[in-house]
Amino acid sequence: MKENVARDKSYAFALRVVKLYKYLVDTKKEYVLSKQILRSGTSIGANVEEAIGSHSKKEFGSKISIAYKEARETH
């Protein structure tokens, strides 16, 4: 598979988000915000993958835009 910086970084970020989620649930007993950060943080990579597999520039732009919004939400 061809190297893709966005894919690699979003995957690494998703792994960190999962670790953060586990920490928040196990150590801090926090369940509401941790679920939301898990959803938005892992959604970034899913949308980047969809963008990579898009069939048009318009579809690519739409999926990357969603990934960007998820990244902002996670932040």
C-alpha positions as CSV (number, residue, x, y, z in Angstrom):
1,M,0.0,0.0,0.0
2,K,1.3,3.4,-0.9
3,E,2.4,5.7,2.0
4,N,-0.1,8.3,2.9
5,V,0.9,10.8,5.7
6,A,-2.8,11.7,6.5
7,R,-3.7,8.1,6.8
8,D,-0.7,7.2,8.9
9,K,-1.2,10.2,11.3
10,S,-4.9,9.8,11.7
11,Y,-4.4,6.1,12.5
12,A,-1.7,6.9,15.1
13,F,-4.0,9.6,16.5
14,A,-6.9,7.1,16.7
15,L,-4.7,4.7,18.7
16,R,-3.8,7.5,21.2
17,V,-7.5,8.5,21.5
18,V,-8.3,4.9,22.4
19,K,-5.6,4.9,25.1
20,L,-7.0,8.2,26.4
21,Y,-10.5,6.8,26.5
22,K,-9.4,3.7,28.4
23,Y,-7.5,5.9,30.9
24,L,-10.5,8.2,31.4
25,V,-12.8,5.3,32.0
26,D,-10.6,3.2,34.1
27,T,-8.8,5.8,36.2
28,K,-11.1,8.8,36.3
29,K,-14.4,7.0,35.9
30,E,-15.5,9.5,33.3
31,Y,-17.9,8.0,30.8
32,V,-19.8,10.8,28.9
33,L,-17.0,13.0,27.5
34,S,-14.7,10.0,27.0
35,K,-17.2,8.3,24.7
36,Q,-17.6,11.5,22.6
37,I,-13.8,11.9,22.3
38,L,-13.5,8.3,21.3
39,R,-16.2,8.7,18.5
40,S,-14.8,12.0,17.1
41,G,-11.2,11.0,17.4
42,T,-11.5,7.7,15.6
43,S,-13.9,9.2,13.0
44,I,-11.0,11.3,11.6
45,G,-9.2,8.3,10.2
46,A,-12.4,6.7,8.9
47,N,-13.2,9.8,6.9
48,V,-9.6,10.1,5.7
49,E,-9.9,6.5,4.4
50,E,-13.2,7.4,2.7
51,A,-11.6,10.4,1.1
52,I,-8.7,8.3,-0.2
53,G,-11.2,5.9,-1.8
54,S,-13.4,8.7,-3.3
55,H,-14.4,8.7,-6.9
56,S,-14.3,12.5,-7.5
57,K,-12.6,15.6,-6.3
58,K,-15.9,16.8,-4.9
59,E,-16.4,13.6,-2.9
60,F,-12.8,13.8,-1.7
61,G,-13.2,17.4,-0.6
62,S,-16.4,16.5,1.3
63,K,-14.8,13.6,3.2
64,I,-11.7,15.6,4.1
65,S,-13.9,18.4,5.3
66,I,-15.7,16.0,7.6
67,A,-12.4,14.7,8.9
68,Y,-11.3,18.3,9.6
69,K,-14.5,19.0,11.5
70,E,-14.1,15.9,13.6
71,A,-10.5,16.9,14.4
72,R,-11.8,20.3,15.5
73,E,-14.4,18.7,17.7
74,T,-11.9,16.3,19.2
75,H,-9.6,19.3,20.0
